[in-house]
Amino acid sequence: MVYVVAVYDVEADRTRLFLNFLRRYLTHVQNSVFEGEITEGDLEEIKQELESMLEPGESVIVYRMSAEQYVSRTVYGEDPTEDDQFL
Amino acid sequence: MVYVVAVYDVEADRTRLFLNFLRRYLTHVQNSVFEGEITEGDLEEIKQELESMLEPGESVIVYRMSAEQYVSRTVYGEDPTEDDQFL
């Protein structure tokens, strides 16, 4: 398993597409930010799908950590963690 | 030193404020994403400043890693890394 944080920067009218796709694998923690522990296989699947979804000028950054224990997350301001608001 | 990734989610007309503030400490790597290796003192300074800047409904997530070696970053789509475009 690997722990990943993914952040997308895509056209406004395409955010739902990426939101729905990434939520199949990860937890939605902020506007354009997702995180979670997944298998190498799922990460590979995400990569391949993203490559086919992205259009010019858009990008998704994926930070990959060997384990969740190597990272700590602190939220300043209102914690936006709620995975169901956008359903 | 600690390695941090920070992502802001703020009102559109206040993005420049956060952009300018975070770039004093970190590298701007995507729309609302910043990263870099900083001192514990700088991280503390960032935290305090953010608390005073953030308004209701806004947030900044800070991921903190003990060292850059624990994380790898992959960009899918167009690599938006350019720290000067928004100057």
Backbone of each chain as nested JSON, in Angstrom:
{
  "chains": [
    {"id": "A", "residues": [
      {"number": 1, "name": "MET", "atoms": {"N": [0.838, -1.2, 0.0], "CA": [0.0, 0.0, 0.0], "C": [0.879, 1.259, 0.0]}},
      {"number": 2, "name": "VAL", "atoms": {"N": [0.359, 2.285, -0.586], "CA": [1.046, 3.581, -0.561], "C": [0.04, 4.637, -0.124]}},
      {"number": 3, "name": "TYR", "atoms": {"N": [0.573, 5.728, 0.444], "CA": [-0.31, 6.802, 0.877], "C": [-0.122, 7.952, -0.102]}},
      {"number": 4, "name": "VAL", "atoms": {"N": [-1.211, 8.419, -0.685], "CA": [-1.077, 9.488, -1.673], "C": [-1.964, 10.696, -1.359]}},
      {"number": 5, "name": "VAL", "atoms": {"N": [-1.462, 11.839, -1.814], "CA": [-2.231, 13.084, -1.768], "C": [-2.276, 13.553, -3.217]}},
      {"number": 6, "name": "ALA", "atoms": {"N": [-3.469, 13.83, -3.726], "CA": [-3.603, 14.268, -5.12], "C": [-4.314, 15.61, -5.164]}},
      {"number": 7, "name": "VAL", "atoms": {"N": [-3.818, 16.509, -6.005], "CA": [-4.416, 17.839, -6.149], "C": [-4.626, 18.118, -7.626]}},
      {"number": 8, "name": "TYR", "atoms": {"N": [-5.852, 18.439, -7.997], "CA": [-6.061, 18.732, -9.423], "C": [-6.204, 20.22, -9.685]}},
      {"number": 9, "name": "ASP", "atoms": {"N": [-5.833, 20.606, -10.89], "CA": [-5.987, 21.987, -11.361], "C": [-6.524, 21.854, -12.777]}},
      {"number": 10, "name": "VAL", "atoms": {"N": [-7.855, 21.893, -12.894], "CA": [-8.488, 21.692, -14.203], "C": [-9.524, 22.786, -14.469]}},
      {"number": 11, "name": "GLU", "atoms": {"N": [-10.005, 22.829, -15.677], "CA": [-11.019, 23.821, -16.039], "C": [-12.229, 23.687, -15.111]}},
      {"number": 12, "name": "ALA", "atoms": {"N": [-12.798, 24.825, -14.727], "CA": [-13.901, 24.847, -13.768], "C": [-15.052, 23.914, -14.15]}},
      {"number": 13, "name": "ASP", "atoms": {"N": [-15.377, 23.852, -15.427], "CA": [-16.528, 23.034, -15.821], "C": [-16.176, 21.549, -15.915]}},
      {"number": 14, "name": "ARG", "atoms": {"N": [-14.945, 21.206, -15.595], "CA": [-14.533, 19.807, -15.629], "C": [-14.175, 19.284, -14.235]}},
      {"number": 15, "name": "THR", "atoms": {"N": [-14.37, 20.108, -13.209], "CA": [-13.993, 19.675, -11.862], "C": [-14.808, 18.459, -11.403]}},
      {"number": 16, "name": "ARG", "atoms": {"N": [-16.079, 18.418, -11.757], "CA": [-16.92, 17.306, -11.309], "C": [-16.418, 15.962, -11.841]}},
      {"number": 17, "name": "LEU", "atoms": {"N": [-15.943, 16.001, -13.066], "CA": [-15.401, 14.796, -13.695], "C": [-14.25, 14.24, -12.859]}},
      {"number": 18, "name": "PHE", "atoms": {"N": [-13.335, 15.13, -12.463], "CA": [-12.169, 14.705, -11.684], "C": [-12.552, 14.365, -10.242]}},
      {"number": 19, "name": "LEU", "atoms": {"N": [-13.493, 15.131, -9.711], "CA": [-13.984, 14.867, -8.36], "C": [-14.565, 13.446, -8.295]}},
      {"number": 20, "name": "ASN", "atoms": {"N": [-15.439, 13.149, -9.223], "CA": [-16.074, 11.831, -9.221], "C": [-15.065, 10.702, -9.448]}},
      {"number": 21, "name": "PHE", "atoms": {"N": [-14.111, 10.95, -10.313], "CA": [-13.119, 9.911, -10.598], "C": [-12.233, 9.654, -9.377]}},
      {"number": 22, "name": "LEU", "atoms": {"N": [-11.656, 10.714, -8.82], "CA": [-10.711, 10.533, -7.707], "C": [-11.382, 9.999, -6.448]}},
      {"number": 23, "name": "ARG", "atoms": {"N": [-12.659, 10.327, -6.268], "CA": [-13.36, 9.827, -5.086], "C": [-13.634, 8.331, -5.139]}},
      {"number": 24, "name": "ARG", "atoms": {"N": [-13.448, 7.74, -6.288], "CA": [-13.597, 6.286, -6.351], "C": [-12.441, 5.618, -5.605]}},
      {"number": 25, "name": "TYR", "atoms": {"N": [-11.331, 6.341, -5.45], "CA": [-10.145, 5.758, -4.822], "C": [-9.745, 6.441, -3.51]}},
      {"number": 26, "name": "LEU", "atoms": {"N": [-10.0, 7.761, -3.445], "CA": [-9.451, 8.549, -2.341], "C": [-10.529, 9.326, -1.592]}},
      {"number": 27, "name": "THR", "atoms": {"N": [-10.134, 9.883, -0.45], "CA": [-11.045, 10.712, 0.339], "C": [-10.878, 12.168, -0.065]}},
      {"number": 28, "name": "HIS", "atoms": {"N": [-11.988, 12.847, -0.263], "CA": [-11.968, 14.25, -0.663], "C": [-11.804, 15.107, 0.583]}},
      {"number": 29, "name": "VAL", "atoms": {"N": [-10.679, 15.801, 0.706], "CA": [-10.429, 16.545, 1.941], "C": [-10.516, 18.058, 1.821]}},
      {"number": 30, "name": "GLN", "atoms": {"N": [-10.463, 18.57, 0.617], "CA": [-10.601, 20.022, 0.418], "C": [-10.913, 20.227, -1.052]}},
      {"number": 31, "name": "ASN", "atoms": {"N": [-11.519, 21.343, -1.362], "CA": [-11.771, 21.757, -2.741], "C": [-11.182, 20.817, -3.815]}},
      {"number": 32, "name": "SER", "atoms": {"N": [-9.897, 20.889, -4.034], "CA": [-9.289, 20.094, -5.11], "C": [-8.293, 19.074, -4.578]}},
      {"number": 33, "name": "VAL", "atoms": {"N": [-8.409, 18.715, -3.299], "CA": [-7.426, 17.843, -2.655], "C": [-8.029, 16.512, -2.196]}},
      {"number": 34, "name": "PHE", "atoms": {"N": [-7.297, 15.435, -2.458], "CA": [-7.735, 14.084, -2.107], "C": [-6.582, 13.357, -1.442]}},
      {"number": 35, "name": "GLU", "atoms": {"N": [-6.902, 12.424, -0.542], "CA": [-5.838, 11.636, 0.037], "C": [-6.339, 10.265, 0.419]}},
      {"number": 36, "name": "GLY", "atoms": {"N": [-5.409, 9.345, 0.593], "CA": [-5.81, 8.024, 1.019], "C": [-4.727, 6.99, 0.822]}},
      {"number": 37, "name": "GLU", "atoms": {"N": [-4.957, 5.831, 1.421], "CA": [-4.022, 4.722, 1.301], "C": [-4.587, 3.767, 0.241]}},
      {"number": 38, "name": "ILE", "atoms": {"N": [-3.811, 3.502, -0.765], "CA": [-4.288, 2.642, -1.853], "C": [-3.218, 1.631, -2.255]}},
      {"number": 39, "name": "THR", "atoms": {"N": [-3.605, 0.697, -3.078], "CA": [-2.64, -0.292, -3.553], "C": [-1.842, 0.291, -4.723]}},
      {"number": 40, "name": "GLU", "atoms": {"N": [-0.717, -0.337, -4.989], "CA": [0.099, 0.076, -6.138], "C": [-0.724, -0.084, -7.423]}},
      {"number": 41, "name": "GLY", "atoms": {"N": [-1.557, -1.116, -7.437], "CA": [-2.383, -1.363, -8.612], "C": [-3.377, -0.237, -8.858]}},
      {"number": 42, "name": "ASP", "atoms": {"N": [-3.994, 0.212, -7.783], "CA": [-4.943, 1.321, -7.916], "C": [-4.223, 2.596, -8.347]}},
      {"number": 43, "name": "LEU", "atoms": {"N": [-3.031, 2.816, -7.815], "CA": [-2.276, 4.016, -8.18], "C": [-1.957, 3.983, -9.674]}},
      {"number": 44, "name": "GLU", "atoms": {"N": [-1.616, 2.82, -10.152], "CA": [-1.306, 2.659, -11.571], "C": [-2.553, 2.944, -12.416]}},
      {"number": 45, "name": "GLU", "atoms": {"N": [-3.69, 2.466, -11.93], "CA": [-4.962, 2.683, -12.614], "C": [-5.285, 4.182, -12.668]}},
      {"number": 46, "name": "ILE", "atoms": {"N": [-5.08, 4.854, -11.53], "CA": [-5.331, 6.303, -11.454], "C": [-4.454, 7.036, -12.469]}},
      {"number": 47, "name": "LYS", "atoms": {"N": [-3.18, 6.682, -12.501], "CA": [-2.251, 7.346, -13.41], "C": [-2.695, 7.21, -14.859]}},
      {"number": 48, "name": "GLN", "atoms": {"N": [-3.046, 6.002, -15.241], "CA": [-3.431, 5.777, -16.633], "C": [-4.708, 6.523, -16.985]}},
      {"number": 49, "name": "GLU", "atoms": {"N": [-5.658, 6.511, -16.071], "CA": [-6.919, 7.204, -16.322], "C": [-6.688, 8.719, -16.408]}},
      {"number": 50, "name": "LEU", "atoms": {"N": [-5.883, 9.245, -15.496], "CA": [-5.624, 10.694, -15.504], "C": [-5.0, 11.13, -16.827]}},
      {"number": 51, "name": "GLU", "atoms": {"N": [-4.05, 10.346, -17.301], "CA": [-3.373, 10.705, -18.546], "C": [-4.379, 10.842, -19.687]}},
      {"number": 52, "name": "SER", "atoms": {"N": [-5.42, 10.035, -19.636], "CA": [-6.393, 10.098, -20.734], "C": [-7.434, 11.189, -20.503]}},
      {"number": 53, "name": "MET", "atoms": {"N": [-7.622, 11.594, -19.243], "CA": [-8.636, 12.614, -18.936], "C": [-8.135, 14.045, -19.113]}},
      {"number": 54, "name": "LEU", "atoms": {"N": [-6.859, 14.251, -18.82], "CA": [-6.325, 15.618, -18.789], "C": [-6.231, 16.278, -20.159]}},
      {"number": 55, "name": "GLU", "atoms": {"N": [-6.61, 17.556, -20.2], "CA": [-6.511, 18.324, -21.43], "C": [-5.408, 19.371, -21.273]}},
      {"number": 56, "name": "PRO", "atoms": {"N": [-5.001, 19.975, -22.375], "CA": [-3.92, 20.966, -22.304], "C": [-4.183, 22.037, -21.245]}},
      {"number": 57, "name": "GLY", "atoms": {"N": [-3.175, 22.343, -20.458], "CA": [-3.309, 23.37, -19.437], "C": [-3.787, 22.824, -18.103]}},
      {"number": 58, "name": "GLU", "atoms": {"N": [-4.217, 21.572, -18.082], "CA": [-4.7, 20.974, -16.831], "C": [-3.627, 20.062, -16.254]}},
      {"number": 59, "name": "SER", "atoms": {"N": [-3.673, 19.863, -14.958], "CA": [-2.715, 18.95, -14.343], "C": [-3.246, 18.375, -13.04]}},
      {"number": 60, "name": "VAL", "atoms": {"N": [-2.667, 17.259, -12.657], "CA": [-2.946, 16.656, -11.359], "C": [-1.591, 16.317, -10.754]}},
      {"number": 61, "name": "ILE", "atoms": {"N": [-1.335, 16.795, -9.546], "CA": [-0.089, 16.45, -8.864], "C": [-0.405, 15.323, -7.893]}},
      {"number": 62, "name": "VAL", "atoms": {"N": [0.395, 14.277, -7.92], "CA": [0.219, 13.172, -6.98], "C": [1.463, 13.063, -6.109]}},
      {"number": 63, "name": "TYR", "atoms": {"N": [1.293, 13.271, -4.796], "CA": [2.375, 13.089, -3.841], "C": [2.221, 11.68, -3.312]}},
      {"number": 64, "name": "ARG", "atoms": {"N": [3.287, 10.965, -3.299], "CA": [3.232, 9.58, -2.877], "C": [4.186, 9.349, -1.706]}},
      {"number": 65, "name": "MET", "atoms": {"N": [3.654, 8.789, -0.648], "CA": [4.472, 8.506, 0.522], "C": [4.432, 7.01, 0.777]}},
      {"number": 66, "name": "SER", "atoms": {"N": [5.511, 6.477, 1.333], "CA": [5.536, 5.037, 1.541], "C": [4.55, 4.615, 2.624]}},
      {"number": 67, "name": "ALA", "atoms": {"N": [4.23, 5.521, 3.533], "CA": [3.234, 5.186, 4.546], "C": [2.667, 6.457, 5.162]}},
      {"number": 68, "name": "GLU", "atoms": {"N": [1.463, 6.343, 5.675], "CA": [0.787, 7.495, 6.257], "C": [1.569, 8.06, 7.439]}},
      {"number": 69, "name": "GLN", "atoms": {"N": [2.331, 7.209, 8.096], "CA": [3.055, 7.657, 9.285], "C": [4.123, 8.718, 8.982]}},
      {"number": 70, "name": "TYR", "atoms": {"N": [4.494, 8.847, 7.7], "CA": [5.522, 9.824, 7.356], "C": [4.968, 11.227, 7.133]}},
      {"number": 71, "name": "VAL", "atoms": {"N": [3.653, 11.34, 7.216], "CA": [3.072, 12.641, 6.929], "C": [2.043, 13.008, 7.998]}},
      {"number": 72, "name": "SER", "atoms": {"N": [1.978, 14.287, 8.322], "CA": [0.925, 14.722, 9.224], "C": [0.196, 15.875, 8.549]}},
      {"number": 73, "name": "ARG", "atoms": {"N": [-1.099, 15.916, 8.729], "CA": [-1.898, 16.948, 8.08], "C": [-2.506, 17.874, 9.11]}},
      {"number": 74, "name": "THR", "atoms": {"N": [-2.37, 19.158, 8.91], "CA": [-2.993, 20.146, 9.79], "C": [-3.848, 21.055, 8.924]}},
      {"number": 75, "name": "VAL", "atoms": {"N": [-5.061, 21.294, 9.372], "CA": [-5.946, 22.182, 8.623], "C": [-6.097, 23.48, 9.387]}},
      {"number": 76, "name": "TYR", "atoms": {"N": [-5.846, 24.593, 8.733], "CA": [-6.061, 25.902, 9.326], "C": [-7.338, 26.449, 8.737]}},
      {"number": 77, "name": "GLY", "atoms": {"N": [-8.07, 27.19, 9.526], "CA": [-9.352, 27.686, 9.05], "C": [-10.393, 26.606, 9.266]}},
      {"number": 78, "name": "GLU", "atoms": {"N": [-11.445, 26.645, 8.483], "CA": [-12.518, 25.671, 8.652], "C": [-12.136, 24.357, 8.007]}},
      {"number": 79, "name": "ASP", "atoms": {"N": [-12.159, 23.288, 8.783], "CA": [-11.826, 21.983, 8.231], "C": [-12.9, 21.581, 7.235]}},
      {"number": 80, "name": "PRO", "atoms": {"N": [-12.539, 21.507, 5.959], "CA": [-13.533, 21.209, 4.934], "C": [-13.76, 19.711, 4.74]}},
      {"number": 81, "name": "THR", "atoms": {"N": [-13.176, 18.885, 5.594], "CA": [-13.301, 17.445, 5.395], "C": [-14.741, 16.992, 5.515]}},
      {"number": 82, "name": "GLU", "atoms": {"N": [-15.262, 16.587, 4.441], "CA": [-16.615, 16.053, 4.371], "C": [-16.706, 15.454, 2.989]}},
      {"number": 83, "name": "ASP", "atoms": {"N": [-16.846, 14.175, 2.939], "CA": [-16.742, 13.53, 1.638], "C": [-18.061, 13.488, 0.884]}},
      {"number": 84, "name": "ASP", "atoms": {"N": [-19.141, 13.908, 1.531], "CA": [-20.439, 13.703, 0.889], "C": [-21.118, 14.967, 0.377]}},
      {"number": 85, "name": "GLN", "atoms": {"N": [-20.556, 16.117, 0.755], "CA": [-21.215, 17.364, 0.4], "C": [-21.474, 17.526, -1.094]}},
      {"number": 86, "name": "PHE", "atoms": {"N": [-20.556, 16.995, -1.905], "CA": [-20.671, 17.231, -3.34], "C": [-21.396, 16.121, -4.09]}},
      {"number": 87, "name": "LEU", "atoms": {"N": [-21.888, 15.155, -3.354], "CA": [-22.561, 14.033, -4.016], "C": [-23.816, 14.502, -4.752]}}
    ]},
    {"id": "B", "residues": [
      {"number": 1, "name": "MET", "atoms": {"N": [14.882, 20.961, 9.894], "CA": [14.089, 21.323, 8.717], "C": [12.943, 20.317, 8.527]}},
      {"number": 2, "name": "VAL", "atoms": {"N": [11.859, 20.803, 7.982], "CA": [10.74, 19.919, 7.648], "C": [10.341, 20.211, 6.206]}},
      {"number": 3, "name": "TYR", "atoms": {"N": [9.738, 19.206, 5.593], "CA": [9.286, 19.376, 4.217], "C": [7.772, 19.505, 4.243]}},
      {"number": 4, "name": "VAL", "atoms": {"N": [7.247, 20.566, 3.675], "CA": [5.802, 20.764, 3.73], "C": [5.19, 20.986, 2.343]}},
      {"number": 5, "name": "VAL", "atoms": {"N": [3.922, 20.568, 2.265], "CA": [3.099, 20.843, 1.089], "C": [1.883, 21.58, 1.638]}},
      {"number": 6, "name": "ALA", "atoms": {"N": [1.57, 22.739, 1.083], "CA": [0.432, 23.517, 1.56], "C": [-0.532, 23.773, 0.403]}},
      {"number": 7, "name": "VAL", "atoms": {"N": [-1.83, 23.616, 0.688], "CA": [-2.854, 23.841, -0.332], "C": [-3.919, 24.758, 0.249]}},
      {"number": 8, "name": "TYR", "atoms": {"N": [-4.193, 25.863, -0.439], "CA": [-5.216, 26.757, 0.094], "C": [-6.53, 26.643, -0.66]}},
      {"number": 9, "name": "ASP", "atoms": {"N": [-7.592, 26.922, 0.039], "CA": [-8.935, 26.956, -0.557], "C": [-9.581, 28.221, 0.021]}},
      {"number": 10, "name": "VAL", "atoms": {"N": [-9.456, 29.318, -0.726], "CA": [-9.966, 30.6, -0.229], "C": [-10.815, 31.286, -1.291]}},
      {"number": 11, "name": "GLU", "atoms": {"N": [-11.476, 32.347, -0.892], "CA": [-12.297, 33.105, -1.838], "C": [-11.44, 33.564, -3.02]}},
      {"number": 12, "name": "ALA", "atoms": {"N": [-12.016, 33.509, -4.215], "CA": [-11.282, 33.841, -5.434], "C": [-10.572, 35.192, -5.359]}},
      {"number": 13, "name": "ASP", "atoms": {"N": [-11.237, 36.178, -4.788], "CA": [-10.619, 37.506, -4.777], "C": [-9.564, 37.656, -3.683]}},
      {"number": 14, "name": "ARG", "atoms": {"N": [-9.317, 36.594, -2.952], "CA": [-8.291, 36.641, -1.908], "C": [-7.122, 35.699, -2.2]}},
      {"number": 15, "name": "THR", "atoms": {"N": [-7.126, 35.078, -3.376], "CA": [-6.056, 34.132, -3.695], "C": [-4.688, 34.823, -3.745]}},
      {"number": 16, "name": "ARG", "atoms": {"N": [-4.645, 36.038, -4.276], "CA": [-3.356, 36.725, -4.404], "C": [-2.704, 36.971, -3.036]}},
      {"number": 17, "name": "LEU", "atoms": {"N": [-3.532, 37.263, -2.072], "CA": [-3.048, 37.482, -0.716], "C": [-2.311, 36.244, -0.212]}},
      {"number": 18, "name": "PHE", "atoms": {"N": [-2.935, 35.078, -0.406], "CA": [-2.338, 33.83, 0.066], "C": [-1.153, 33.413, -0.804]}},
      {"number": 19, "name": "LEU", "atoms": {"N": [-1.285, 33.669, -2.09], "CA": [-0.199, 33.368, -3.024], "C": [1.054, 34.136, -2.607]}},
      {"number": 20, "name": "ASN", "atoms": {"N": [0.902, 35.429, -2.415], "CA": [2.052, 36.253, -2.047], "C": [2.63, 35.877, -0.692]}},
      {"number": 21, "name": "PHE", "atoms": {"N": [1.756, 35.542, 0.235], "CA": [2.242, 35.174, 1.561], "C": [3.017, 33.852, 1.522]}},
      {"number": 22, "name": "LEU", "atoms": {"N": [2.414, 32.822, 0.942], "CA": [3.061, 31.507, 0.964], "C": [4.347, 31.466, 0.124]}},
      {"number": 23, "name": "ARG", "atoms": {"N": [4.395, 32.28, -0.911], "CA": [5.607, 32.291, -1.733], "C": [6.8, 32.911, -1.019]}},
      {"number": 24, "name": "ARG", "atoms": {"N": [6.564, 33.559, 0.092], "CA": [7.698, 34.075, 0.859], "C": [8.472, 32.907, 1.49]}},
      {"number": 25, "name": "TYR", "atoms": {"N": [7.804, 31.768, 1.639], "CA": [8.428, 30.62, 2.307], "C": [8.6, 29.397, 1.398]}},
      {"number": 26, "name": "LEU", "atoms": {"N": [7.647, 29.233, 0.46], "CA": [7.588, 27.985, -0.293], "C": [7.592, 28.217, -1.805]}},
      {"number": 27, "name": "THR", "atoms": {"N": [7.757, 27.131, -2.54], "CA": [7.722, 27.203, -4.001], "C": [6.31, 26.932, -4.49]}},
      {"number": 28, "name": "HIS", "atoms": {"N": [5.847, 27.743, -5.415], "CA": [4.5, 27.606, -5.959], "C": [4.529, 26.564, -7.068]}},
      {"number": 29, "name": "VAL", "atoms": {"N": [3.871, 25.438, -6.864], "CA": [3.963, 24.371, -7.861], "C": [2.702, 24.131, -8.692]}},
      {"number": 30, "name": "GLN", "atoms": {"N": [1.581, 24.627, -8.234], "CA": [0.34, 24.474, -9.007], "C": [-0.636, 25.486, -8.444]}},
      {"number": 31, "name": "ASN", "atoms": {"N": [-1.598, 25.882, -9.264], "CA": [-2.691, 26.761, -8.842], "C": [-2.682, 27.139, -7.355]}},
      {"number": 32, "name": "SER", "atoms": {"N": [-3.082, 26.229, -6.499], "CA": [-3.199, 26.541, -5.077], "C": [-2.249, 25.712, -4.216]}},
      {"number": 33, "name": "VAL", "atoms": {"N": [-1.187, 25.172, -4.825], "CA": [-0.285, 24.247, -4.135], "C": [1.135, 24.794, -4.011]}},
      {"number": 34, "name": "PHE", "atoms": {"N": [1.702, 24.642, -2.823], "CA": [3.042, 25.126, -2.531], "C": [3.816, 24.03, -1.823]}},
      {"number": 35, "name": "GLU", "atoms": {"N": [5.141, 23.998, -2.007], "CA": [5.922, 23.024, -1.269], "C": [7.319, 23.557, -1.008]}},
      {"number": 36, "name": "GLY", "atoms": {"N": [7.99, 22.957, -0.055], "CA": [9.356, 23.356, 0.204], "C": [9.87, 22.868, 1.53]}},
      {"number": 37, "name": "GLU", "atoms": {"N": [11.181, 23.004, 1.706], "CA": [11.832, 22.601, 2.953], "C": [12.05, 23.881, 3.761]}},
      {"number": 38, "name": "ILE", "atoms": {"N": [11.532, 23.9, 4.951], "CA": [11.645, 25.1, 5.781], "C": [12.021, 24.735, 7.213]}},
      {"number": 39, "name": "THR", "atoms": {"N": [12.345, 25.736, 7.987], "CA": [12.682, 25.493, 9.39], "C": [11.402, 25.37, 10.213]}},
      {"number": 40, "name": "GLU", "atoms": {"N": [11.539, 24.776, 11.39], "CA": [10.404, 24.677, 12.31], "C": [9.908, 26.076, 12.662]}},
      {"number": 41, "name": "GLY", "atoms": {"N": [10.849, 27.022, 12.759], "CA": [10.496, 28.394, 13.095], "C": [9.628, 29.03, 12.012]}},
      {"number": 42, "name": "ASP", "atoms": {"N": [10.017, 28.814, 10.768], "CA": [9.229, 29.352, 9.655], "C": [7.847, 28.714, 9.619]}},
      {"number": 43, "name": "LEU", "atoms": {"N": [7.785, 27.406, 9.888], "CA": [6.495, 26.715, 9.871], "C": [5.576, 27.312, 10.944]}},
      {"number": 44, "name": "GLU", "atoms": {"N": [6.165, 27.601, 12.082], "CA": [5.39, 28.197, 13.171], "C": [4.871, 29.582, 12.761]}},
      {"number": 45, "name": "GLU", "atoms": {"N": [5.733, 30.332, 12.088], "CA": [5.378, 31.667, 11.608], "C": [4.222, 31.572, 10.598]}},
      {"number": 46, "name": "ILE", "atoms": {"N": [4.316, 30.612, 9.703], "CA": [3.266, 30.405, 8.693], "C": [1.938, 30.098, 9.375]}},
      {"number": 47, "name": "LYS", "atoms": {"N": [1.986, 29.194, 10.347], "CA": [0.767, 28.797, 11.054], "C": [0.086, 29.988, 11.702]}},
      {"number": 48, "name": "GLN", "atoms": {"N": [0.88, 30.786, 12.4], "CA": [0.295, 31.928, 13.1], "C": [-0.281, 32.948, 12.134]}},
      {"number": 49, "name": "GLU", "atoms": {"N": [0.437, 33.185, 11.05], "CA": [-0.038, 34.161, 10.074], "C": [-1.328, 33.657, 9.408]}},
      {"number": 50, "name": "LEU", "atoms": {"N": [-1.34, 32.374, 9.06], "CA": [-2.533, 31.811, 8.402], "C": [-3.764, 31.949, 9.287]}},
      {"number": 51, "name": "GLU", "atoms": {"N": [-3.584, 31.654, 10.563], "CA": [-4.72, 31.735, 11.489], "C": [-5.336, 33.135, 11.47]}},
      {"number": 52, "name": "SER", "atoms": {"N": [-4.493, 34.131, 11.289], "CA": [-5.022, 35.5, 11.316], "C": [-5.576, 35.924, 9.956]}},
      {"number": 53, "name": "MET", "atoms": {"N": [-5.114, 35.269, 8.884], "CA": [-5.557, 35.64, 7.539], "C": [-6.881, 34.99, 7.138]}},
      {"number": 54, "name": "LEU", "atoms": {"N": [-7.104, 33.769, 7.6], "CA": [-8.249, 32.987, 7.122], "C": [-9.593, 33.508, 7.606]}},
      {"number": 55, "name": "GLU", "atoms": {"N": [-10.541, 33.523, 6.703], "CA": [-11.897, 33.947, 7.032], "C": [-12.821, 32.731, 7.006]}},
      {"number": 56, "name": "PRO", "atoms": {"N": [-14.032, 32.875, 7.54], "CA": [-14.951, 31.732, 7.584], "C": [-15.121, 31.08, 6.204]}},
      {"number": 57, "name": "GLY", "atoms": {"N": [-15.078, 29.757, 6.182], "CA": [-15.26, 29.032, 4.93], "C": [-13.963, 28.802, 4.171]}},
      {"number": 58, "name": "GLU", "atoms": {"N": [-12.889, 29.442, 4.611], "CA": [-11.599, 29.27, 3.939], "C": [-10.719, 28.323, 4.75]}},
      {"number": 59, "name": "SER", "atoms": {"N": [-9.79, 27.68, 4.074], "CA": [-8.87, 26.802, 4.797], "C": [-7.554, 26.641, 4.057]}},
      {"number": 60, "name": "VAL", "atoms": {"N": [-6.546, 26.257, 4.803], "CA": [-5.259, 25.892, 4.219], "C": [-4.86, 24.57, 4.867]}},
      {"number": 61, "name": "ILE", "atoms": {"N": [-4.571, 23.574, 4.05], "CA": [-4.104, 22.298, 4.577], "C": [-2.589, 22.279, 4.456]}},
      {"number": 62, "name": "VAL", "atoms": {"N": [-1.918, 21.924, 5.54], "CA": [-0.457, 21.807, 5.509], "C": [-0.073, 20.356, 5.801]}},
      {"number": 63, "name": "TYR", "atoms": {"N": [0.56, 19.71, 4.824], "CA": [1.08, 18.359, 5.007], "C": [2.53, 18.535, 5.393]}},
      {"number": 64, "name": "ARG", "atoms": {"N": [2.909, 17.862, 6.435], "CA": [4.262, 18.01, 6.929], "C": [4.97, 16.661, 6.931]}},
      {"number": 65, "name": "MET", "atoms": {"N": [6.138, 16.615, 6.299], "CA": [6.909, 15.376, 6.27], "C": [8.241, 15.633, 6.934]}},
      {"number": 66, "name": "SER", "atoms": {"N": [8.796, 14.604, 7.557], "CA": [10.046, 14.822, 8.275], "C": [11.189, 15.099, 7.301]}},
      {"number": 67, "name": "ALA", "atoms": {"N": [11.08, 14.62, 6.073], "CA": [12.115, 14.925, 5.092], "C": [11.575, 14.711, 3.688]}},
      {"number": 68, "name": "GLU", "atoms": {"N": [12.182, 15.406, 2.748], "CA": [11.738, 15.34, 1.353], "C": [11.862, 13.919, 0.814]}},
      {"number": 69, "name": "GLN", "atoms": {"N": [12.783, 13.145, 1.363], "CA": [13.011, 11.792, 0.855], "C": [11.825, 10.858, 1.051]}},
      {"number": 70, "name": "TYR", "atoms": {"N": [10.897, 11.251, 1.943], "CA": [9.751, 10.392, 2.202], "C": [8.608, 10.606, 1.218]}},
      {"number": 71, "name": "VAL", "atoms": {"N": [8.785, 11.566, 0.33], "CA": [7.69, 11.859, -0.575], "C": [8.203, 11.988, -2.008]}},
      {"number": 72, "name": "SER", "atoms": {"N": [7.406, 11.535, -2.961], "CA": [7.77, 11.752, -4.352], "C": [6.593, 12.424, -5.03]}},
      {"number": 73, "name": "ARG", "atoms": {"N": [6.878, 13.346, -5.914], "CA": [5.82, 14.088, -6.589], "C": [5.804, 13.745, -8.068]}},
      {"number": 74, "name": "THR", "atoms": {"N": [4.641, 13.437, -8.595], "CA": [4.491, 13.19, -10.018], "C": [3.412, 14.119, -10.543]}},
      {"number": 75, "name": "VAL", "atoms": {"N": [3.692, 14.769, -11.646], "CA": [2.706, 15.663, -12.24], "C": [2.156, 15.029, -13.505]}},
      {"number": 76, "name": "TYR", "atoms": {"N": [0.842, 14.915, -13.586], "CA": [0.202, 14.418, -14.796], "C": [-0.363, 15.618, -15.515]}},
      {"number": 77, "name": "GLY", "atoms": {"N": [-0.356, 15.582, -16.823], "CA": [-0.809, 16.734, -17.583], "C": [0.346, 17.706, -17.713]}},
      {"number": 78, "name": "GLU", "atoms": {"N": [0.03, 18.973, -17.905], "CA": [1.082, 19.968, -18.079], "C": [1.671, 20.346, -16.738]}},
      {"number": 79, "name": "ASP", "atoms": {"N": [2.973, 20.212, -16.608], "CA": [3.627, 20.585, -15.356], "C": [3.528, 22.098, -15.201]}},
      {"number": 80, "name": "PRO", "atoms": {"N": [2.775, 22.523, -14.196], "CA": [2.568, 23.957, -14.029], "C": [3.662, 24.622, -13.209]}},
      {"number": 81, "name": "THR", "atoms": {"N": [4.736, 23.896, -12.905], "CA": [5.767, 24.464, -12.048], "C": [6.418, 25.665, -12.698]}},
      {"number": 82, "name": "GLU", "atoms": {"N": [6.212, 26.771, -12.139], "CA": [6.814, 28.017, -12.609], "C": [6.479, 29.017, -11.511]}},
      {"number": 83, "name": "ASP", "atoms": {"N": [7.5, 29.481, -10.866], "CA": [7.228, 30.303, -9.695], "C": [7.048, 31.778, -10.024]}},
      {"number": 84, "name": "ASP", "atoms": {"N": [7.262, 32.149, -11.27], "CA": [7.268, 33.581, -11.568], "C": [6.084, 34.073, -12.378]}},
      {"number": 85, "name": "GLN", "atoms": {"N": [5.3, 33.143, -12.9], "CA": [4.207, 33.538, -13.788], "C": [3.239, 34.537, -13.166]}},
      {"number": 86, "name": "PHE", "atoms": {"N": [3.044, 34.408, -11.858], "CA": [2.025, 35.244, -11.226], "C": [2.577, 36.518, -10.598]}},
      {"number": 87, "name": "LEU", "atoms": {"N": [3.861, 36.737, -10.771], "CA": [4.484, 37.923, -10.166], "C": [3.87, 39.211, -10.734]}}
    ]}
  ]
}
